[in-house]
């Protein structure tokens, strides 16, 4: 009975394509993967752990050439432990610097967003104040006042006409006195 994972299973678990896994093996990032009797690759948990580290190194920006160098040193065994540690510490240092830069960029963006929100609030307040001024000028205008009076007069006339016509209709129908 064969043990280990197929390349398809590893691709699914790692979210790397089958082509990427083959490429990593071809350029030396992965040691030659064991094969089943039928010649198909079989990946072990040890291979998966190594692939996980490679993904982390790639996602944190380690150049491929450094990753290949790290893999070569790993294959040389414990004699290269110090050199590998130093490589990882240098990478860690560059990550810390990038994180500080990103934090500075984030702080600058947050300040800009806060300032834009302040300016929006100031603009909105100014617009509201302008509307209030416009409305107060509109209703305090003598012309508007006269127009309002005329409209009220017209409303009274119309109301009176309705009353008169309503009474006439009732009389004509035989309802009134």
TASUL-V339368 format. One record per residue. PHI is phi as a letter, one per 40 degrees, with the letter a starting at -180 (* if undefined). D_CENTER is the distance of its C-alpha to the mean C-alpha in Angstrom with 2 decimals. Layout:
phi = (PHI	PHI)
d_center = (D_CENTER	D_CENTER)
This chain:
phi = (*	c	b	g	b	c	c	c	c	c	d	c	c	c	g	c	c	d	c	c	c	c	c	d	c	c	c	g	c	b	c	d	c	d	b	c	c	c	g	c	c	b	c	c	c	d	c	c	c	c	c	d	c	c	c	c	c	c	c	c	g	c	c	d	c	c	c	c	c	c	c	c	c	d	c	c	g	c	c	b	d	c	c	c	c	c	d	c	c	c	c	c	c	c	c	c	c	c	c	c	c	c	c	c	c	c	c	c	c	c	c	c	c	c	c	c	c	c	c	c	c	c	c	c	c	c	c	c	c	c	c	c	c	c	c	c	c	c	c	c	c	c	c	c	c	c	c	c	c	c	c	c	c	c	c	c	c	c	c	c	c	c	c	c	c	c	c	c	c	c	c	c	c	g	c	c	c)
d_center = (47.74	44.84	42.23	38.84	35.77	35.71	33.40	31.60	31.06	29.83	27.43	25.98	25.82	24.36	22.10	24.12	26.00	29.77	30.26	28.25	30.40	33.52	32.42	31.84	35.34	36.83	35.65	36.66	33.43	34.75	38.39	40.20	39.14	41.96	43.26	44.70	48.18	46.76	44.98	41.42	39.15	38.88	36.30	37.14	35.09	35.97	34.36	31.17	31.00	31.50	28.84	26.37	27.33	27.05	23.49	22.66	24.57	22.87	19.31	20.39	21.78	25.45	27.23	28.83	32.28	31.88	30.74	33.85	36.01	34.72	35.54	38.99	39.68	38.69	41.24	43.90	43.68	44.23	45.91	42.51	40.80	40.96	39.64	36.69	35.95	36.14	33.74	31.17	31.80	31.30	28.00	27.03	28.13	26.07	22.96	23.84	24.23	20.85	19.28	21.31	20.24	16.54	17.42	19.32	16.58	14.29	17.32	17.93	14.50	15.01	18.50	17.59	15.21	18.10	20.62	18.94	18.83	22.50	23.41	21.92	23.99	27.01	26.70	26.48	29.45	31.42	30.87	32.00	35.00	35.90	35.86	38.13	40.48	40.57	41.33	43.99	45.60	45.58	47.31	49.69	50.88	54.58	53.95	51.40	53.86	56.67	54.54	53.65	57.33	58.29	55.77	57.10	60.61	59.72	58.21	61.49	63.56	61.53	61.78	65.52	65.97	64.17	66.48	69.56	68.58	67.63	71.08	72.81	71.05	72.06	75.66	75.70	74.60	77.15	74.92	75.88	79.14)
